[in-house]
Amino acid sequence: MIYLSQMLGEPVYDVNGEKIGRVNDLGIATGEVFPRVTALAVEGPGKTPFMISWRKYVVPAARRGPDPPRPPQQADRRHARHARRSR
């Protein structure tokens, strides 16, 4: 299971591998016991918000292949944050 807190701030890429923004929020279908995710809210260039249809455009990790490489400083920050939690 993936939690929203794990996705917030993660980069969003288009089909060409170009970064188009960062995850800002999720849209859900209300009225269900377990609400279904319907859209991905993205903060694009210049902090412009936009929505991406989950069903139509979000590709599961297993089908898209390996993630694009992360910039070194981002990987270092994640490692440092993980190291602080495990103490």
C-alpha positions as CSV (number, residue, x, y, z in Angstrom):
1,M,0.0,0.0,0.0
2,I,1.2,3.5,-0.8
3,Y,0.4,6.4,1.5
4,L,-0.1,10.1,0.4
5,S,2.6,11.1,2.8
6,Q,5.1,9.0,0.8
7,M,4.1,10.6,-2.5
8,L,4.0,14.3,-1.5
9,G,6.8,16.2,-3.2
10,E,7.8,13.3,-5.5
11,P,8.6,14.4,-9.1
12,V,6.1,13.7,-11.9
13,Y,7.4,12.9,-15.3
14,D,5.8,12.9,-18.8
15,V,6.1,10.1,-21.3
16,N,9.4,11.4,-22.5
17,G,11.0,11.4,-19.0
18,E,10.8,15.2,-18.6
19,K,9.9,16.4,-15.2
20,I,6.6,18.3,-15.3
21,G,6.1,18.9,-11.6
22,R,5.7,17.5,-8.1
23,V,2.9,15.6,-6.4
24,N,0.8,18.0,-4.4
25,D,-2.3,16.0,-3.5
26,L,-4.7,13.3,-4.7
27,G,-8.3,13.5,-5.9
28,I,-10.6,10.7,-4.6
29,A,-14.1,9.4,-5.4
30,T,-16.3,10.0,-2.3
31,G,-19.1,7.8,-1.1
32,E,-17.1,4.6,-1.1
33,V,-15.9,2.6,1.9
34,F,-12.4,2.6,0.5
35,P,-12.2,5.8,-1.7
36,R,-10.7,5.2,-5.1
37,V,-7.9,7.6,-6.3
38,T,-9.2,9.4,-9.4
39,A,-6.6,12.1,-10.0
40,L,-3.1,13.2,-9.1
41,A,-2.8,16.9,-8.2
42,V,0.5,18.3,-9.4
43,E,2.4,21.5,-8.8
44,G,3.9,22.4,-12.1
45,P,6.4,25.0,-13.3
46,G,5.9,28.4,-11.6
47,K,3.8,26.6,-8.9
48,T,0.9,26.2,-11.4
49,P,-1.5,23.5,-10.1
50,F,-3.0,21.0,-12.5
51,M,-4.7,17.6,-12.2
52,I,-3.8,14.3,-14.0
53,S,-6.4,11.5,-14.5
54,W,-5.1,8.6,-12.4
55,R,-6.8,5.9,-14.5
56,K,-5.9,7.4,-17.9
57,Y,-2.3,8.6,-17.3
58,V,-0.7,7.3,-14.2
59,V,1.4,4.2,-15.0
60,P,2.1,1.7,-12.3
61,A,5.8,1.3,-11.4
62,A,5.9,-2.3,-12.6
63,R,4.8,-1.3,-16.1
64,R,6.9,1.8,-16.6
65,G,10.3,0.3,-15.8
66,P,13.1,1.7,-13.6
67,D,12.7,5.2,-12.1
68,P,14.7,8.0,-13.7
69,P,17.9,8.7,-11.8
70,R,17.6,11.2,-9.0
71,P,19.9,14.2,-8.6
72,P,22.6,13.4,-6.0
73,Q,21.6,16.0,-3.5
74,Q,18.0,14.6,-3.4
75,A,19.2,11.1,-2.8
76,D,21.5,12.3,-0.1
77,R,18.7,14.1,1.7
78,R,16.5,11.0,1.6
79,H,19.4,8.9,3.0
80,A,20.0,11.4,5.8
81,R,16.2,11.5,6.7
82,H,16.1,7.7,6.8
83,A,19.2,7.5,9.0
84,R,17.7,10.0,11.5
85,R,14.5,7.8,11.7
86,S,16.4,4.6,12.4
87,R,18.3,6.0,15.4
